[in-house]
């Protein structure tokens, strides 16, 4: 029943403006990456382009590497959003060097986040746990265990090096290497629901980071060279460094930038706080909702946010939704 209600809300959002959305924008293609946060970004963007600017938008199912290949070979799609640049490799750098693409904005602010986390209730009860030194001085307060990434994940390599850099195990903290992302998430959820200690790696935007209030442990200053070295398995001399935020961008083709300046301007402003996206993902799971329904939930609850993204003409068309 809840899905029906939300679906009806989506139709109600679109209905007042559909008849007005018949301008000269023409056809636009935008990626729909195969993970939920990207799909929500695409659904929100698609709605605004169609209802505010009169575009005929096609969401193209994609992933990072296929999107880079398509841009290289076909100069399509017009818009690639939630592009994790660190995973896009040399193909992305070549597109940029050849002048085929334009970077519009960081669609996630401050980007993708990684770190070692504790439940906030634990840090509030024991403020000394806010730093890695405080954690190692009080291993019993964090349950005496670090929840590590599964083997094969990039974070596992970095974590293993940081564990050696901090001499974490010498402080009395056992390292538990999870066999899958599901067990890692489940361990956090089980601890949180029982208000028990939990200490481990996680990243965002993700559903668990939206469901549970977590505090990032201060691992010290971020050092680019150290972090780069820590990304190599069994680094010879691992040192301490915090995780950097990963850049997550929206880009467009150079041609699209020239032919659709209004849409490029819109997409240069479509930015979600990383915490907000985690909360949207949590809402989606709790309500068994689709990505489109999560987009509607965002649009209905945050008109002051997306109202600042659109131009004057689009504001007039979508005025009923901005009240």
N, C-alpha and C positions, 0 to 999 in steps of 0.2 A: 504494500500500500504506500509506504514511504517513497519508493522509487516512482510510483505513478504521480504522487504529489509533486516531487521534484521535477519530473519530466514535464508536467503541466506548467510548472513555474518557468521552465526554459521556453516553452511555447509562448507563454505570456510575456516574457521579456522580449521576444523577437517580434511578436505580432504588431505592436504599435508602430514599429519602424519599418517593417518589411516593405510596405507599399512605398515608402519614401526612398528606399535604398536602390535607386536606379540611376546612378550617376555614370560618369565615364571612366571609372577606375579600370574596368575590364577584368581580365583573368589574372589571378595571382596564385602561385604555388608556394607552399610552406611545408617544411618537414614536420612530420609527427614521429619523433623518435620513439623507440619501443620501450620507454620507461615512463612511469606515471607522471612525474613532475613535468617532464617535457610535454607530455600529452595535454596536461592542464594549461601550460603556457600557450600551446597551439590553439586549444579550444577558446581560451579567452581572446587571443589575438584574432582568430577567425571571426568570432562574433563581432568584435569592434570593426574589423575591416568590412564585413558584409553589411552590418546594420548602420554603421556610422559613415562609411565611405563608399558604399555601393559596389564593393568588389565582388567578383565571382571567384571564391577562394576554394582551392583544392588542397586538402591536407595529404601529403605524400608520405606513406609509411616508410621509415628509414632508420638508419643507425649511423654512427659516426663515420666509419670507413666508407660505406656505400654513399653517404652524402658527399664526402670529399671526392669520390670517384665520379659521381654524377656531375658535380660542379666542374671537374677537370675535363670531362669528355663532352658534356652536353650543355654546360653553363646553366644548369638547372639543379634544384628548384631555385625560385627567386629569393626565398628567405630560408635560412637555416637557423633555427633557434635551439637554445640550450645545447650549444656546442661546447663540449669539454675539451678545451684546446690542448691540454696535456695529453689527451688520448688521440689527437688528430694527426700527429706525426708530421713527417716531412711533406706530405701532400698538402697539408694546410699552409705550411710555410711557403711552398712553391706558389700556391694560388695567391698568397699575399704578396710575394715578391714580384709576381707577374702582373700585379695590378688588376686581377680579375674579381676581387672581392673587396668589400668595405666592412670594417668592424663598426657596428652601430652602438652597442652598449653591453654592459655586464647584466645579463638577464637575471642573475641571482646575485644578491648583495649580502655579504661580501664575497659570494662565490660558493663553491663546494667547500665544506668544512670537514676536517678530520681532527682527531685528538684522542686523548685518554680522559675518560669521564668518570664522574661519581654522581650518584643521585644527589640532587640538591638538598634533600632533607638530611643527608649524611654530613654535608659540608656545613649546613646551618647548625647542626648539633655539635660539630667539631671543626671550627674554622681553620684549625691548623692543617687540615687535609687539603687546603686549597692549592698547595704546592707539592711537587713530587718529593721534595725532601720531607715535608710533613707526612706524606703518605708512607715513605720508607721508615720514618721514625715511629710510626704507629701502625704496623702491618695488621694487628688484630682488629683495628677499627674498620678496615676495608675488607674484612673477611679473609685476609691472608692469601688472596688469589688475584692474579691478573688474567682477564679474559682476552685472549689473543685471537687474531684473525685465523681463518682456515689456511692451510697450506695451498700455495698457488696464487694467493692474492698478493697484489703489490704491497699492501699495508703490512702483510706478514713479514716481508723482508725488512721494511723500515722498523717495525716493532722489535723484531729480533735484534737488530743492531742497537736500538735504543735501550733495550733490556740489558745488553752487555755494557753500553756506555754508562748507564746508571748503576750497574751492579745490583739490579733489582732483586735478583734471587738471593743475594747475600744478605739482604735486609729481612729475609724471612717470608718473602712473598713468592708463592708458587705460581708458575706460569702454566695456564691451561690453554692448550691449542685446540680451538673448536674445529669440528669436522665440517661444518657448513655455516653459512650465514644465518640459517634458520635457528640453529641451536644457540648461536651468539645472541641473536635477538631475543630468543625465548629466555635465556639466562637473565638478561636485563629485565624483561617483563616480570618474570617470577620473583626476582629480588624486590623490584619496585612495589609490586602489589602486596608483598609481605613486609615492606619497609625494612628490608634487611640490607646489609652491606653488599655493594657490587662495585667492582673496579675493572675497567677495561677500555678497549678501543671501540669507537664507533664513528659514524660519519653522517653528514646531512647535505641536502635535505632527504630525510627518510621518515617513514611512519613512526618508528619508535621515538625518534627525536622530537616528533610532534606530540606524542602521547605522554611522554614522561619528562618532567623537569630535571634536566641533567646539567651539571657544572663541569666545565673543562678544567682539568688539572693544569696548573702552570708548569710547563716543562722547561721554562727558561726562554731566552731570546731565540727568534728564528734566525738561522744562519744558512744562507742559500747553498754555500759550498758544502757544508756539513750535511745538510739534508740530501743534496745530490749524491754525496758519497754513501749515505745511509740507504740509498735505493739500490745499492749493489749487495747481493747476497754475501754474507760473511765478510763484511767490510773489514779491512786489516786493522784499522784504528778508529772504531766508531766513537762518535762524540755526541753530546746532547744538543738537540735543537727542537724547537716546536715545529708543528706542521704548518705550512703556508696555506692560505686559502687558494683553492684551485680556480683559475679564471674560467667562467662559463659565459659564453658570448652569444649574441645574436649578430649574424652577418647577412649581407645581401650581395647579390652580384653587382658588379660595376654598372652593367647595363640597366638593371632594375633601379639602381640609385638615380640614374639619369631620367628614366621614363616615369618613375613613381615617387617623386620627392615627398609628397604628402604621406604616403605609406611608410617610406623610409623614416620620416620624421616621427610618425606614430611609433614605429617599432624601436626607435632609438630611446623611447621613454618607457617602454613596457619592461618594468623591472620589479621583481618580487624580492622581498627580504627572505633570506634563506630560512629563518625561523617561521615566517608566515607560510612558506611552501611546505615545511614539515607539518605544520598544523593542518593545512589543507589535506595533506596525505592521510593524516590521522583521522580527520573528519570523514574522508572518503571510505576508509576501512570500517570505521564504526557504523557508518550508515549503509554499507554495502552499495555504495554509489558508483556510477560510472565517472570517467574523467570529465565528460561533458557536464554531468550534474555537479561535480566539484567546481567546475568553472562557473556555473550559475550561482552556486553558493558564494563564491568569491565576488562575483559581479553584484549580487544583491546586497552583500554586506559591506562593500568597500567602494561606494560610488565616488567618494572624495579622492580615492587613489586613482582609479582609472579615468575619472573625470579630468584629471590634470594631464592625462596622456594625449587626449584627442584635441583636434583643432576646433575652431569656432563653428564651422559648418556641421561637423559631426556632433558637437555639443547640442546644437539646435535639434538635430534629428533624434538624439537620444535623451532629450531634456526630460521626458516623462520618467525615465529610469534614474535620473540624477536628483529627483526631488526627495 
